[in-house]
């Protein structure tokens, strides 16, 4: 297959065979026995590999004599992606739509249909995405404005009460504590032994805020200079044991609490990472698409690098589009070890 996205036939078939929605719009699958072309996530029964060809887009498939599948409607994928991208841009603008009906109308979709479409593409609802954007602006404003109230209005909230309703969950601390650089927040830490080396586990009252290899309490103090850093108690020991278990025996679906913050895009990438089943991987391009911005492949890689809680947000399941490893903050040997424990089959080409 000659494609501008550099997707090999093997990768395209793997996406089609697993019904991977992240490849919808990036490759077209054509079945020679039926003369029908589909998107990779088409729910129809899979044909034999020998009866499948791949194309860059629907136009190429049509030129080759294939017709669109009436079940998965592959010609609509491009329109859907454009609509989601347009909605993301609208939500980030100064005159953002105030509700789902207005947003859906602006991009030409029915509200309920677009709600499902947006969540499938980004991992969050339009309302959650908008709240994330506001909270991200609030974080930036709190670092610049002298008064917390001014920062709240600057971020786009209609009143301080609207911000305080969700600020604790979003920021992990009160706005005034954030303004003081985390002063008043207690972070408990412990060093846990794993087969991959000692691991720092640190948490606030809300959840894990740092999980890393090759770090200690001093590195934690440098990262959170105004927080109260104390040794962990029994509750943290139990939480750390669950994290260690994820290292040693991944895949038991432990729902570990986290208290981390990022941009709306970073958090969408982290949600996409947490949704990957053990033993499976996603490319940075797939993660960017899942976060609602297919063109932000490099930013998806940066979001993986900004991950504060290794293992819990499994950025070791991210890789390049050609199947090779990419980077890992704690060394590629550890990344390989984690993936092998999950049963990941690595690409044969060198990284």
N, C-alpha and C positions, 0 to 999 in steps of 0.2 A: 504493500500500500504506500503510495506517495502522498504524504500528508504534511502540511505546514506545522502540525502540532508534534511531529516526530514521535507518533505513536506507532509502535511496531505491530505487526499482525498478531504476534503472541499476546501482547498486552491488550489489544482490542478484543481478541477472543476471550481472554480471561475476564475482561469487564462485561462482555456479553453473557458469558457462561454464568457469572455471579449476579447478573442483573444490577450492575453498579450504576446508580443514578448519576454519580459524579461525572460519568463519561457521556451522558446525554448532551447532545449539542457539540461534542468534540469528535465524534466518529459516527458513521452510519453503517449499519449492518445489512447486507443484502443477501437474500437467500435465493440461490440459483434455481431450485426446484419449483418454487412458487412465484418467482419473479417479483417478490415483495421486499421492500426495504423497511427497516425498523430502527428505533433507538435502542441502545444497549439494555435499558431496563424493561423492555417489552415483556409483558407477562406470558406471552405465548410459549408453547412447548419449543425446546431447543432442537434445531436440526443437527445433522452430522457436521462436523467441522469441515469436511471436504465440500460441503454444499454452501459454504459461506464466503462472501467477499466483503471487503471493507472500503468505504469511501470517505472523503473529507466532509462532504455535505450532501444534502438531499438533491441538489442540482446535478451533481456528478452521478448519483445513482439513477436519476431519471434519464440522464443522457445515455446511460448504459442500458436502458430499456426496462428498468424496474419501476414499480408503482408503490405509493405510500401505503403502509399498513393502516387499516381502518381502526385497529384496536389501540395501538399506542400513539398514533398520530405524530409521527416524527417531524413533520413539517412545522409543527407548532412549538417545538423546543426553542428554536432561535427567538421566536416572538416572546416566549415566556422569560427567557434569560434577559432580553432587552427590557421587559417590563419590570423585572425584579431590580435590575441595575438602575432603571429610571426611578423606581420607588426609593431605593437607597439614597440616590442623589436628592430627591425631594425631601426625605426625612432629615437630611443633613443641611438643608438650606434654611435661610432666614424665615421664609414663609411656609414652613412645613405644614402639610395637611394635619388637621386636628383629630381625625378619626379614620377608621377603616373604610367607611363608605366614601369619604372624600379622596382618600389615597387610591382606592381601587378605581374610582371614576377617572382619576387623573391619568391612570395608565391603561384604561380601557377594558377593565375586567369586572365581573360580578364580585361583590365583597367576599362572600363565603369561598368562592373558588380561589380568589387571589390570596386570601388568608392561608389556605392550605399550600398554595404554590410558594408563597414567600417563606413559610416555615420550613418547607421541604428544601428550599434552596439555601437558607441561611442558618437553619437550626433553631431559630427563635421566631416568635410572632412579630408582626409589624409594631404592635404596642410595646413589646419587650425591647425591640431594637431601638425604638424612639427613646424609651426610658434609659437605655444604655448610653445613647448619645448625650442625653441631658446630663447624666451622672458623670460622664467623661469630661464634659465641659465644666461641670461643677468642680471636679478635682483640679482642673487647670486654673479655674478662677479662684479657688480657695488658696492656691499658691501665690496668687498675684494681688488679690484684693486685700485691703486692710480690714474690712468688716465682712463677717460671714454672711450677713444679710445681703450686702451688695453682691457678693459672689453668687449667691443663690439666684438672684434676679438676673445677673449677667449670664448665667447658664441657661436661662429660658424658662424657669419655673414661674408660675403665676403667683405663687405665694410661698413663704418659707414652710408652711405646713405641708405643702405638696412634696417638698424635698425631704423633710424629716420623716415622712411616712415610710420611705424606702431607703433612706441614707444609711441606716444601721446595717441592713442586709447588704447593701451595695458596697459601702466603703469599709465595713468591718470595724468602724469606730465612729464616734460622733463627728459632725463637721468641725466643731471647735478643736477637738483632738487632732483631726487631720491638719487643721491650720497650724497647730503647734508641732507639726512634724511627727505625730504619733505619740506625743507626750500623754501619759496617763494610761496607755495601753500596755497590758502585761503579756509578754510572750514567754512561754515555757519551752524548754528545750531538753533534749537528751541525745546521746550518741548510742546508736544501735549497731550491733554487729551483724553483718550479712556475709554471705559467701562471696560477694563482689566487693567487700571492703566495708569499713565503718561508714555509717550513714547518719547525718544530722537530721533529726526530726524536731520541728518546732511548730507550736500552735498557739493561737489566741483562744479566747473563750468560744469563738465561733467555729474554729476549725483549723486545719493545717495551713500554715503560711509559708513554710519552707521545708522542703525535703531535698536533700542533696548529698552527694558523695564528696569525700575529701574536704569537708568543712567542719568548723568547730564553733564554740560559743563566741569566740572573738570575731569570726567572720560574720556571725549573726548580728553582733553589736555594730559592726561597720555598715551592715545593710539596713538596720533599724536603729539609728543612733539615738533617738529620743524615746524609745520604748523602754519599759522596765523588763530586763532580761533575767529570768530566774530559772533554776534547775527544775525539771519536771517532777510531777507528782504521780500518784498511782493511775489517775485517769489518762495522763499522757503516756505512761508506760503501756497501757492497754492499747492506745491508739497506735503507738510505735510498733507494737507487736503485730498489728494488722497490716501496717505498711511493710514490715519485714516479710510477712507472709505473702504479700503481693510480689516481692522480689523472688522468693524461694519457690512458691507454688502459684503462679499467676492464673487468673481465669475463674476465680471463685465468686466473682461479681460482688465484691465488697463495696458498699456505698459509703466511702469515707468522706467526711465533711471537709470542706476547704474554705479558706478565707484569703482569697487573692483577688487582685484587681488589675485590669488592663483596659485598653481601648475597646470599643464595641466590637471591632473586627477581631482583635486578639481573643476576646472572650468567646466569640463565635467559633474561632479556630479551636480553642481549648474544649468547647462543648463537642465539636466534631471529633476531636481526638478521644474524648471519654466515651464516645458512642461506638468506637471501633471495637469489635469483638476480639478477644485474645486469639492470637494466631493469624489475624488478618493485618494488612497494612493499607496505608493510603499515601498517595503521592502528594507533594506540596501543591500541585495543581488541583488535585481533588479536594484538598482541604480549603484552598482558596475558593473553589466553586461552592463548597458546602457553607462557607462563611458569607456567601453572597457577592463575591467579587472575583470572578474567574481570572481576571487579568493580574491579580495581586499575588502571583506565585512567590515572588521574592519576599513579600510581606508575610506570607504564610510561614515561610521558613524562619523569618525573624520572630514571629509569634511563638514558634516552637522553641527558639532560643531564649525567649523571655519567660518561659515556663518556670515558675517558682517551686513547683511541687513535682519533682521527678517521680516516675512510677505511677503516682496517683492520677496525674494527667499524663497519659502514656505517649510522650513525644518520641519514644523509641520505635513506635509503630509508623512513623513518618519516613518517607524516602523520596528519592528522585523519581521522575517519570519513567526512566529507563530501568528501574528496579534496584539501582545501587543505593548505598546507605545514606548519602548526604552527611551531615554533621551530627555531633552529639556533645553536649557540654562536658560530659564525664568520661569521654573516650570511646572510640569505636569498638574497642574490645568489650566494654560493658554493654554497648548497644547490641552487638552481635549475641552476647550471652543471654540477654533478656529475650531477644527475638527467638533464639533457638529453644529456650525453655517454653515458649509459646507455640513452637512448631512451625515457625516461619521458614519457608524455603527461599533462600537468597538467590539473587541473580548471579549468573556465572561470570559475568564481566567484572573486572576489577573496579573498585570505587575511584 
